[in-house]
Amino acid sequence: MLLGPFSKKMRYLCCKNFFHRCGHHVNIDRNVSFGTGFGLEIGDNSGIGKNGSVPSNLKIGRDVMIGPDIKIFASNHKFENINIPIRMQGSSPPLVTTIEDDVWIGANVLILPGRTIRKGSIIAAGTVLTKDFPEYSIVGGNPSRLIRSRL
């Protein structure tokens, strides 16, 4: 029982030293992969659930809840030239993903490169987020679609 809170505090202290910005009361759960973390920003009272995989150029606002097993991608494979195998075409430049304040992202969500999740939104578990939506949206599905507005 003592090991859990101690491990949580140690993860926070490590992230505070590596992330570009790390707010107060941040929870990075176990087995989260974040590359170097040097460009990552996370606001107060936010957290990333266990087994998450996020890029180093991610910006997370305040009061954000991110469930377990999330995957956020920074770039994608190029595939425009049909005369060259896809594996040899390289990747697109990394794009910044932004998660604004007061967002809830459920478990097993995939977020494609360069998405912005607006303030007050909810992303349902299992969603493949392919585009951006307005503030206070409830989004779900594969591909993602607006379920309803919270307003």
N, C-alpha and C positions, 0 to 999 in steps of 0.2 A: 504494500500500500504506500509506503514512503517513497519508493522508487519512481512512481508515476509523476507526482508533483515536482520532484527533483529533476527528472528528465525534461519535463515541460519547461522549467526555468532555465535549464542548460541550453535547450534548443533556442529559446528566446534570446539569451545572451549571445549565442553564436550568430544568430541572424542580425541582431542589433549591430554587430561589428562588420558584417559583410554587406548587408543591404544598403542601397543608396539612402533610403529613409525607412526607419522602422518606428512606428508610433508606440504608445503605451498600451499595455494589456493586450498584446498581440499573441495569438496562439498558432504556432506552426506545429502541426501534429506529426507523428512519427512517419518515417519513410517518405517525406516530401522531397522531391527532386526539383531544384531551381537553378541549375547550371552554376555559374559563378556567383549569382545573386547581386553582383555589383551595381546593376542598373535597376534592381527591383525596389519598388516603393510600396509600403503598406501602412495604412492609417490606423489610428487608435481603435481599439476594441474590434479588430478584424482578425480573421483566422482562415487557415487552409487545412482541410481535413486530411486524414491519413492517406498515404499512398498517392498523393497528388503529384502531378508533373506540370510545372509552370516554367515559362521562359524567364530569362534574366531581365528582359526589358518590359516587364509587367508593371502597371500602375494600379494599385488597389486603394480605394478610398477608406473612409471611416465606417465602422459598424457593418462590415461586410462578413457574411457567413458563407463559407465555401465548403461543401460537403466532401466526403471521401471520394477517392479515385477520379478526380477531375483531371482532364488533359487540356492544356492550352498550348496551341501551336503558334510559333513566331513566323514561320515561313512554310512554303509549300514547294513541291517539285515543279520544275518547268516541264512543259509537254507540247509546246507550240510547233516545233519542227518535227514532222512525221518521218523525216529522213535520218534522224538521229535517235538511237534508243533513249527512252525517257531517263534511264539511270545515268546517262552521260550528259544530260542537259543541265544538270546542276539544280540549284534552288533559287527561288525568288529572294530578294533582300528581306531581312527580318522586318516585320511590322510590329508596332507597339499595340498591345491590347490594354484597354482602359476599363476598369470596373469602378464606377462612381459610388458615392456614399449610399448606405442603407440598402444593400443588395443581398439577396439570398439566392445562392446557386446550389441546386440539389446534387445528389450523388451521381457519379458516372456521366458527367456532362463533358462533351467535346466542344471546344471553342476554337474556331478557325482563325487564322492570322488576321490581326488588325481590327478586331471587333471592338466596339464600345458598348458596354452595358450601362445603360443610363440609370440615374438616381431612382431608388425605390422599386426597382424591378425584381421579379422573381423568375428564375430559370428552372423549370421543372426537371426532376431527375431523368436522366437518360437522353436529354436534348442534345442535338447536334446543332450548335449555334452557327448559322451560315450568313446571317445579316444582322444589322442593327435595328433596334426598335425604340419607340419614344419612352420617356420617363414613365415610371409606374406601370410598366407592362408586365403581364404574366405570359411567359413564352414557353412553349413545349413542342416536342415532336422532332422527327427526322424526315425532311429538313425542318428547321425551326419555323414556327408560325405563331402569330398573336392569338392567344386564347381569349384574353380580355384585358381591359385596363383596370387598374386599381382605383382610378379616379371616379 
